[in-house]
């Protein structure tokens, strides 16, 4: 009778055979003077530390990150163009709060409106963009909530595109981390606008021409993202930096500070969290994108093996000094019987420190494996029966 081993476990030490001591302590984030905070290693897609990450808060102008997401998506889909001039409605012109100072006599290019929304945090520019993308602000807000749901932002509700206080207009630090990471990953051609320090549109006052993200002026590795402030929200900042290390170039970390007491405080606390994320944790690139993690045998296939891995690099953040003690475990069905399509999940990669599972990542087929011909399938069927 045919015997089948349903699961085969393969251990592959990455850098050394030793495991982390069971008593190893997870780094604790510093004290932060804010209502809530979160530190995300964007490169590893891993939360390093947080306080009250799921507590509802008013996002203030951090709302404009979702507005930008939809605008960038419309640009990517070629529904609008950077050079396309948009009208300025009475509604946009009369927006209270932070402004770009545009008026209905103007036709403003999309790119300038984006700069006005991001650098100057202009509510007028934000409304003009919302109307330009969706026709009306109300329809744009519907799109914002649909996109939030699609991204997995489970505790976010939008009532407007600019972030002024409104009943039900709330989010969380965790949801903001999801949005920020996806904004960076999905639109690399456009996120450079967040690093602009000064901007004003021709013919408008210079009163509001400086980016409120103080870290852009303090830390050369910081390249975004957004500030926000209302009386109810307090002072908020999402700051992201990109730093090179010998074992991982271009490692990106993001800090979210919500409900600080002042502009200076939110900048200081965000800087503290960024530095902690880089020093308390080290980034490890386990495998390159498209690199085979394992090449197991295939039965009844046109080829004898299948390469399993991920399209994107496999990156992990671990407590500083523990990188050499990490090991991986590949779990997959056995036997593997063709066919397999490219991108099909075939197994799981577990990253371990001792007996503790730090992370689980899907392993997919990096190439399509067709079935063998009738004789090849018959021969492998006999071999499997004997096995």
Secondary structure, DSSP 8 states (H G I E B T S, - for coil): ------EEEEEEESS-S----TT----------SSEEEEEETTTTEEEEEESTTS-B--GGGGHHHHHHHHHHHHHTTSS-TT-EEE--HHHHT--SS-----TT-EEEHHHHHHHHHTS--HHHHHHHHHHHHSSHHHHHHHHHHHHHHHT-TT-B-S-SS----TT-BB-HHHHHHHHHHHHHH-TTTGGGGG--B---TTS-STT-B-S-THHHH-TTEEEEEEEEETTTEEEEEEEEEEEETTEEEEEEEEEEEEESSHHHHHHHHHHHHHHHHHHEEEEEEE-TT--SEEEE-BSBSSSEEEEE-SS-EEEEEETT-GGG-EEEEEEESS-BS-B-TT-EEEEEEEEETTEEEEEEEEEESS-B-B--HHHHHHHHHHHHH-
